[in-house]
Amino acid sequence: MPLPRFTTLAPLLALLLAACGGGGGSGGSGAAACDVATQKDWLRDYMRDWYYWAGQSPDPEPGGYATVAAYFEALKYTAYSGVPGRVDPWSYIQDSASYNRFFAEGKASDYGFAVNGREGMLPLKVRYVEPASPAAGRLLRGDVIKAIDGVPDSVLIAGDFALLTPSRTGQQITLDIERDGAAQRVTVTAAEYSLTPVSAAATLPGQVGYVLLKDFITQAEAPLAARLDAIKAGGARDLVIDLRYNGGGRISTANHFASQVVGALHAGKVFTTLRYNTRHTGADTRYTMAGASGPAFERIAVLTGARTCSASELLVNGLRPYARQVVTIGAASCGKPYGFSPRESCGNTYSAVNFRAVNALGEADYEAGMTPTCAVAEDFAGVLGDPAEKLTAAALDYLRTGACPAASADERERASALAERARRPFAEPGERRGMTAD
């Protein structure tokens, strides 16, 4: 039986994923044979049985669809609130090799950098570089991209980001960038590499801990525990969690993280409950806090944005009943309280929404995204975790003063507009779709 996930995986540039659930779930094998007709029949039966919106979603005859992917699209729920077209924006199919590369191996196969393309804004900037990727040491956060393989930034920002998604390892792209006012040309070669899910952690001024979590994968759990133990030992009682670029992953990893944050005080209490459809209430699963050494963090400030999705949102929602204060700084999150118990069939992994995840209070009311406590428009500059970086500085100010940083009406309007544009599902190639599973 595959483990449920709270994610949004898409095979694009820097595959961003979502969160994972666990327990219960849809067991069993895939299609009996891999011809298209048999796969479509299997998929119809599976969606009728385990899809969260089974009985409410379309159920067309499979004969009119030439491919399994086209039929999958036709079976999706069509009354989803808050998205254009109202079609389930989360369920997806991915080839099993790339799916397992991320979830089982903790690896990616790409160039290793991401841009601020969802915002549709110039200058086009590098917003994140994977530390062990081909781009590491060649590109820096804040580099301004003028062109990629000769395609100018104005064309790229209009939506042509296919250049950022390599079709194979060894493929190269050449970027014309501007750094500190100087023009440079950089070539990056796609390769497979190990992800660095916890890429920054520190104790910041005011005895505030900071930890950046990029991916909810099992490879994050040991470094998370070590980093949080060190932060606690340094005397920090408040914590900034940077989830602005975290699309999700495993629920079990989110539960592990939450247990470290609340310490032994809330051991055994419910972190989240996965609720399946009415056919499978027996599969409903509770995750409980494991407890951890050291005291609990008292106040939590989470850095969020449109790419904060699935397991990331589940972590925020799951902590709220227990921490003295949980605030969010940045922009609205993606809005995905749903997750998957993925099913493999004929070389593909099907992540159809299987459950809704609620916290200990039974709450999961954020389909429109989690509205930030303090709306702050990111500038995609500065080192992540530096006390002077814009969102980090805003979180420190809030923890120190209890007030949001002053912002002009123009800045607030810009922040809202950028957040709304960026929240459109899967708008930027190279993003992992919001995911949750285990």
C-alpha positions, 0 to 999 in steps of 0.5 A: 500500500503506497503511503499517502502524500500531501503534495503537488508534484509536476515534472517541471524545472525544479520539481516542487512537491507537496505533503504526504498523508499516511495510513489507510489509503488505497491499496491494491495493484494497478491495471491488469494489462498496459494497453490503453483500453485496460488502463482506462477501465482500471482508472475508472474503477479506481476513481469511482472507489478511492477518489475523494469526490467519487460520486460527485465527479463526472463518470464518462464512458472511456471509449471516447478518449484516445489516451489515459491522460485525457480520460483522467482529465475527464474524470476530475471533479468539476465543482472545485471552489476558488479556481478558474474552470472549477476543475480539481487543480491538484490530481495529476499523473507523473512517470513513476521514475521521477516520482520515486526519484523525489519521494524515495531517493530525495533527488532531482534531475534538472538544472537546480534553480528556480525563478520568479516567473509566476509573478509575471514581473520584471526583472526576472530573477533567480529566486532559489538555487539548490545547494548540490545542483549544477547551478550551485556556485554558478547562479545566485539568488537575486541574479537578474536574468536577461535571456536564456539561450538567446530568448529575452526576459520579456518573452520568458516572462510572458510564459515561455519557461519550457527552456527551464525544463531539461528533457535529459541529463547533460542538456545545457542552457546558457543564461545572460545575467546581471549581477551587481550591475555587471553582465555575465554569461553562465552555462548550466548542465542538467544532472541528477543530484541529491536535494538539500531539504534543510538548506539553512538554519541559524539563531538570529538576533533576539534569540530567534531560531530560523530554519528553511525547509524546502522539501518534506521528504524523509531525508529532511528529518535527521537534519531538522532534528539536529538543527532544531536541537542546536537552536534550542540549546542556544536559548531560542524560544521563538522560531521562524520557519521558512516555507515560502518555496516548499510545495509539500511532501510527506505528512510523516515528515510534517508530523516529525517537524511539528513534534520537534517544534512542540517538544514533549509538552504535547506528545501523543496529541493529534497533529492531523487527521486524514479523512477519506471519502464516505466509502472508506471512512475506515481508512481515516488516519490520525497522526499524533505528536511524537514528542521531542527533547527540549522545550517547545518553541513558544511563538512561530512565524512562518514565511509563506507565499504562493508556493507554500503548499500542501504539507507546508500548509498542513504544518501551519494548520497542525501547529495552531492548536498548540503553539502560543502564537502562529503567524504567517508573513509574506503572501497567501499560500496555495490553498490545498488541504487535500492529499493523495495515497498514490497508486502506481500502474504501468510505469505511471504514478496516479496522485488523485485526491484521496483525502482532506487533512484537518487539524486537532480542532477539525479545521482545514478551511484554507482552500482560498489560501492562508491569508498572511498575518503580515502581507509582505511583497517579496523582492527575491533578493538577499540571502535566505535566512539573513536577518536583513532579507525582506521576509526574514526581517519582517518576521523578526520585527513582528516577533519583537514589536507585535506589529506588521512592518509599515507598508505603503498602499502601493506596496500592499496592492502590489503584494496582493496582485502578485500573490493572486497571480502566483496562486494560479495552479501550476502557472510556472513550469519548473514547479512541483505541484502542491503535494501531500502524501505518505 
